[in-house]
């Protein structure tokens, strides 16, 4: 660890300050592009056009499980097939081409067939709505407290070609899942700051749900943000509500910073351990 990064990491450990202040201190130190790698987010940043970025984000988030090195390898292999424009690839390739192009693909328990079916669903959604963003917005209402109703609609649209209209590649919140990967995609596309690139400007950040995985769940329990033992939809909503007490306009603001601990080598120690 470099001297500069050691000092930055140390500055996160901020004694007995109120939690809201500690979260903001953490954000000021960790929410920095230097700390993105290794993270699936890095694979979508090269796409400047939102029409391409949203497709890259969908695919990258869908595969964001398992060992990070394998995640990055799998995502890059897919995007290499799509070359410079995922949108052009989806719209200009016949659907049967997807199965052919990804015939040798495998990421843990998902295969090239799973990927081809998701591509077919994304293609259909774009042809019907104009973009993935518009597909998502077609299920969104300003009266909704969170993005969850729109997320249910979105997964139904994109999973139409899967058996029974469902896939673990893009699970729906209606089954009670925390849907960490879907909410990760939404974080990338809705929020815009030095780390998250944004681009979906019509979805309010205030309606986002925390991408809850086992790491975030453990931190949330240590911080007293939830007592629930299951990392499911209800827990994700509970943790999101807790974060909204400090940042109601952007409750997912601290997600990237908190998840650097245990992932990025410069931040190995939990700054909140025994301090909540």
N, C-alpha and C positions, 0 to 999 in steps of 0.2 A: 504494500500500500504506500502510495506516495505521501510525502509530508503534507502537501496541500489537502489531499483527500482525507488523511488521518485527522487533521484539524477540523475539517468540515464535518466528518462523522461524529467527532467528539462533541461538537457544538450542539448536536441534536439532544444530548442528554442534559435536560434542563431542570433537574431538581424537582421541587414540589410545586411548580407553576400549575395553574388550572389547566385542565385537559385541553380546552379550546386553544389556549396560548401555546401549549406544547405541540399541538397539531399544526398550528401555523408556523411554528419554528421549524418543525420537520419539513413542511412544504417548502419553506424558503431555502432549505439546504438541499433536499433530495429531489425536488421537482426540476431537474436539470437534464438536458439532452445528453450530457456526458454519461448519465447512469442508465440510459435505455438498454444498451447491450449488456447481457443477452435477454432479449424480450421479443416476442412475436411482433410487437408494435413496429420494430425496425424494418420489417419486411414491407410495410405499406407506405412508409414515408417517402420513397422515391416517386410515388404516383401523385403528380401535381393536380391532375384533373379529378374532380370529385366523382365523375362518372366511372373512372377506373378505380379510384381509391376505395369506393364503397364495395366494389366486388372483391378487391384484394382483402379488405377488412373482413368481409363475410367469410372468405375461405381461410384466412389466417386465424381468425378467432375460432372457427369450427374445429381446427386441428390443435388448438392451444391446450393440450393436455399431455401429460407424460414428461419425459426428460426434455429440458429446453433445447439441448443440442439437436435432438431428433426432431423436435417441433420445427426448428428453423430449417433444418434440412428438408423436411417434407413440404413446408410452405414454399421454399425457394424452388423446389422441383416442379411444383404446380405452376407457379408464376413464370417460370422459364418457358413452359409450354405456351403460355399466353403472351409471351414476349412483352412488347411495350404497351399493349392496351388490352386488359381483361375484357372490357366492354366489347371492343371490336371482335375479339376472339369468340365471345359468347354469341353475339348476334350474327356473325358471318360464317360460323362453322355449323354444318348440319348436326343435329343432336346426336346422331350415331357416331359422329367424330369424337365426341367426349369419351365414350366408352373405349374407343380405339386408342386415343391419346393417353388415357390413364389406366390402360389395361394392366400395367405392371406396378401400379402404385399400391402401397400399403402403409398405413400409419397405425400401429398397434392393432386394434380390432376393426378399423375401417379400411375399406378397399377402394380400388378404382371405380367399381360399380357405384358405391355410395357417393363418391365424388361426382361421377357423371350424372347421377340423378339430382344432386344438389345443383349442378350447373344447368340442367334442364329446367329446374324450378326457377332459378334466377333468371334464365333467359325468358321464360314465360312471363315472369313478373315484370321484367323490363319492357317486353313487347306490349303488355297490357297497360302498365301504368306510366311508362316512360323512364323510370329509374327505380332503384331499390328504395330510395328515400320516399318517392311518391307512393310506392307500395306500402311502406310503413305508415305514412301519413294518412292513407286511406282508412286505416283502423284507429287513428288517433283523434281524440277529442280534447279540447281545452278544458272540459269539465272533468277529465280523468285526473285522479290524484297522482298517478304514476304512469309510466310507459307500459305497464303490464298488459292492459287490454290490447294495445297496438302490437305488442310483442307476440301475443297469442295469434292475432290475425296474420302477422308477418310470417310466423313459422308455418301456419296452415297454407299460406300461398306458396312458400318455397318448398314445402315438402309434399306437394301434390303427387309427385311421381313415385314416391316411396310406398311400399306396401302399407296399407291402412292409413296412408297420409301422415306418417310419423317417422322420425329418425333420431337416433341418439347423436347423430352428427349435428343436429340443430333441434334440441329438445324444446318443447313448449312449456311455458309457465303454468298452463292449465293442469298439468299433472303434479304440480306441487314442487317441481324442481327449482333450485336456486338459479338455474340457467346462467351460470357464471360466464360461459363463453359468449353467449348472446349479449349479456350486459357489458362485457368487455368490448365487444364490437361497437355498441352504442356509446360507450365512454370515448373511444377513439374518434368516432364520427360526429358526436354532438358537442363535446367539450373542445375548446380551443385555447391552448396556453403554450408555453415553451415545449411541452412534451406531446400533448394530444393535438393532432393536426386539425380536427374538426372538419366542417364542410356541410353537415346537415344543419342548416341554420334555422329551420322551422320547428325543431323539437327543442323545448326548453330544457336546459340542464337541470333545472329544479325538479323535473319529473323522473330523472334517472334513478336506477337501483344499483346499489353497490355490487360489483362482481364478486360474489362470495364463494371462495374456495376454502380448503381446510386451513390454509395459512391465515387468511383474513378472519376466518371463524375463530381460530385460536386467539388471535390478537383481540378480537372484539370481546371474547369472554374474559380475557385478562384485564381488559379496560372496563369491564362491567357494563358494556353496551348491550349485552344479551346474556341470559342465563340458559338459553335453549341449547340442547346438546346436538340437535340435528342441523346440518348445514343445508337447510332447505329454503323454499320460497318465503315462508313466514319469518324465518330468521333473517334472511336478506332484507326483508321489509323492515324488520325491527332495528337492525343495524343501520339501515339507511335513515330511518327516522331519528335515531340517536345522533348521527352525523349532521342531520338537518337542523338540530338545535343550535349548532355552532355556525353552520353555513347553509341556510335554507335555500338560497339561490343556486347552490351547487354542492349537494351532499356527497357527491362522488369525488370531490376535489382532492381528498387525501389518499385515494386508492393507490395511485402509482407510488407515492412516497412511502406508504406503509409497507407495500409489497417489495420494496428494495431490500428489506432486512430478511436475510436468509436466501436471497437470490443474487444480489450484487455483492461481489467480494469486498467492496469498500464499506459495506454496511452489514456487518455480521452480528452485531449485538442489538437486541431489542431495547430501544430507548425507554420503553414504558414498563419494563419488567420490574415488579415490586414497587411501582410508583403510582399506580392508579388509585 
